[in-house]
Amino acid sequence: MATRLLGMQQVDRGGKMRAFRMDDRKQRLIVDGSSDAGLAVMGWEVPSTAELDQLAGRLESHSVKVTRGSRALADERHVAELITFADPAGNRLEAFCKPELATEPFKPGRPISGFRTGALGMGHVVLNVEDVEPLLPFYRDVLGFHVSDFGLKPYGLYFFHVNGRHHSFAMVGSGRKALHHFMVELGSLDDVGQGYDLAQLDDGRIAYTLGRHTNDHMTSFYVNTPSGFFIEYGWGGRVIDPETWQPHETFDGPSLWGHERLNMPEEQRKRLRDMRLDAAARGVRVADPRVPPLNCAWLDAVVARE
């Protein structure tokens, strides 16, 4: 699935461990077949050893237990140094610096233009959590993640940025503890469309149909994985200016169009569908900076009048 559908490159690893490349890094995704399905660890990069030490000190000052990663673990992760710790819900995190680069060019598992990574990171990860409120101070105040936007009804939903990507982390107060999904972004909309065709060949693979999100403007679909969580496969994600961005509450629902949740009961699907239809009826749109605006005097007059 990681290679033939997503287009990642598998890296040889021993035992039940599998690693996958997405770019010039030696690895971006690790799958450990010896542990239970779900999230094992999230890795977060800091620029230097000094900043890694500063983060360790800040965590310990907030009574968070920090463990220095062994040389063997650092070698396994292909990084110079790392620390390990957990959030208040018990989710394991690793912070690292100086990741190793591969000497061989990235070779995708199927023909794609490539993944949008670099300074934006691997993509984003979204967690189901029992309650957002106890976790908010940890991610926002201790780790220093910045709130992009949030929703409060029918449950807490917070999106955080750590660079120009609209969000690299999000959590949903759904009342349970589990990985909801991680997202990878492609360099071309056609990569996503061709992946959508491939995913539809496998019965039950599609979890959310093709659609576009309201907050990060990502055009994407979601697939079911063999481990019970989703992967979002997208293109065209919003890049923000972290220096000027202002966090705000959102009310339009998660998607402008599409993203029909095939995994949900009809009642829940209808509620989300009604939110999309309401946004459409109000003319909610996302301007595409890559496409020139329409030049039609009659249309401009109608828009101005309404």
N, C-alpha and C positions, 0 to 999 in steps of 0.2 A: 504493500500500500504506500509506504513512504517513498519508494523509488518509482514504481510504475504509474501511480496516480499523482502524488504530490511533486515528483520530479527531483527528490533529494538523491544524493550520492551516498551509498553505503560504504562505511569504512570497516575494514577487517578488525574484529575484536575477538578475544577469547571467551570461552564458556558461553553463558547465556546473555552476555552483554552485546548490544549492537549500537553503533554510533553512526551518525549521518551528517554529511556536510551540506551547506547551502551556499557557500561562498568560499573565500580564501582562508577562512578559519579551518583548523584541523577537525573541528566538530561543532555542531550547534545543538543537536538533539541526541539524547542518550535514551535507549530503551533497555531496561533491565528485566529479562525474563525470569529472574529468580525471585522477584518480589511480587506483591499483590498488584493488581491493576490499579491505575490511578496515578496521582502525582507523587513522585518520590522527592524531587527537589527543584526549586527555582534558582537559577544562577543570575546574579546581578553584577555587572562590571563597574569598577571604579578606576580612575585614571592612573593611580600610582600606588606604590607601597605605603607612602606617607598617608594618603587618604584612606587606605585600607586600615591602617593603624588608628586613624582618627575615628573611623566608623566603629571599630572594635571598642574604643574607649567610650564613645557615646552610647553604644548599646549597654555596656557594663554599668555605666552611670545610671541607666534606667532599669537596672536589675535584670538584664537579659543575659543569660549564660552564653558565653562565646567560647568556641573551641578553635584553636589554630589547626588548620588542615595539615595532615602529615605530608611528607615529601611524596609518599606513594600515592596519596589521593590527588595531590597537585599534578603529578605525572599522568594519572588516569584522566584528569580533567583537562590536561594540556594547558595549564596555566602556571605562572611563576609562583604565586602565593594565593591562599584563600583562607577564609574563616567560615565557620558554620554556626548557625543559630536557628531559632524557631520563633515564629510569631505567637501571639497569645492563644491562638487556636491550635497550635501544635504543628503547623505547616513548616517544613524544613526549608531554609534558605541558605544559599552560599553566596558570599561576596568574594570577588576575585580581581586580580589585576594581571596585565601582561599576558593575554592569551597567545598561544602559539599559532603561527601561520603555516599553511601547507606549502610544500615546495612544488607540488603538481597542480596544474589548473583544475578548477572545479569542473566535473563532468556530470551533468544532470542525468537522472535516471530515465527521463524521457525528454524529447525536444521541447525546451522552454527557453524564454529569453533570459531567465534568471530570477533571483529573489531580491526584493528591496530590503537590504540589511544595512551594513556599514554603520554609520553613526547612529542610525535609528534602532539598532539592535535586531534581534531575531524576529520580532513581531510583537504580539501581546499575549497575555495569559489572563483568564477570567476564572475566579473561584466562586463556587457556592459556599456560603458561610452561614452558620446558625444565626448570627446577629452581627450586623455591620458595626454598631456603635463601639464595642470594646476594641475592635481592630483599627478603627479610624485613627486614633492618636498614635498607634505604633507606626503605621505606614506613612502618615502625613507628618507627624512631629518628630519621631525618632529617626526613621529612615530618610525623611526629607522628600518623599514623593509629593507631587503637586496635583491638587484636584483640578481636573479639566471641567467636568460637569457632574451632576448628580440628579437622581430622582428619588422621591420619598414615598410615592404611592405606586402600586399597592405594597411595596416593600423597599427597603433601602438599596440603592444601586449607585456605586461610586466608581468613577473612572479617573485614573491618575496618569500624568505624564512625567517622564524623567529626561526627556529630550524633545526634539521637534515632532515626534510621532504623537498624534492626538492622545492616545493612551497606550501605555505598555503594560498596565496592570489594571484590573477591575475586580470588584467583588459584589456579589449579589446576596442580600440577606434572605435567602430562600428557606432558612430553617434547617438546612442540612450541610454537611461538610463533605465537599467533593470537588474535583476539578470539573469545571463546566466545559471549557474549551481553550485551546490555544490557536492563534492566528498566524499564518504566514502570508506575506504580500508578494505578488508577482510583478514582473516588470511590464506586463502587457495584459490588456483585457482579453485578448485572444487566448493567452495561457489559461485564464480562468474558464473561458467558454469551452475550450477543448477538454479541460479537466472535468467540467460539468457533463460533457458528453460521455467521457470515460466512466465517471462515477455512476451514471444512469444505467450502464451495462450490468452493474452488480446490484441485484435485487436487494432493496432495503439499505443501500449505502447512503442515499441522500437523507439528511435529517432536516435541513432547512433549504427550501428552493432558492433559486437565484434572486437576489434582492439588493437593496441599498440602504445603509444605515443613516439615521438622521444626524448623529453627532460627529462621527469621523468620516462620513461620506463614502465609506468603503462599499464597493460593489462586490458581492461575494455569495458563496453558498457554503453550507456546512455539511460535513459527512459524519456518519457514525464510525467509530473506530472499534476494533476488536476488544478494546479495554473498557468500553462503556462510556467514554467521554466523546466530545465532538472536536473536530478540527475545522476552523474557518479558513477558506481558501479565497483570497480577495485581491483586488486591484484598486488603485486610485484613492488610497487613504489620505486623509487630510494631514498636512504638515503645518504646525502652528509655530508662533513665536513665543517661547516660554517667558521671555522678558515682559511681554505686554499682555499675555493672556489673562483673562479674568474668569474665575470659576463661576458657574451659574447653574441654576436648577432648570431641568428640561421637562417638557410636558407633552411633546408630540409622539411619544412612544419610541420604540427602538428602531423602526424601519419606515422609510418613506414609501416603499413598495416592495412587493415580493417577500422573501424570507418566510414563506408559509411553513409553520412548525409541524412537520409531518409526524413528529413523535408525540405531540400533545393531544389530549382529549378535545373533542370538537368544541366544547364550551370555552376552553381557554384559547383555542385557535380563533374562534369567532371574536373574542374580546380584542385580541391583537389585530385581527383583520379590520374590525370597526375603527380602531385607532388609525390604521393606515388610510382607510377610506375617508375619515374625517380630515386628516392632513391633506389628502388630495382635493377634497371639496373646498378647503381653505386656500388652495393654491400654493402649498408649501413646496418649494423647489430649492435645488442647490445649483448656483451658477457655476458653470465649468469655465475656468480661466483659459483653457486650451482651445475653446471654441468661440469664435467671434459672436457677439450678440446679434439677434435679428435686427435688420434695418427695415422696418415697416411702419410708415407714418400712421396708418390706420390702427395697427396693433398698439403702437405707443400711445395713441389717443385713448383707446379703450382701457389700457392699463392705468393711465393717469386718471381717467374718470372714475374707475372702480376703486 
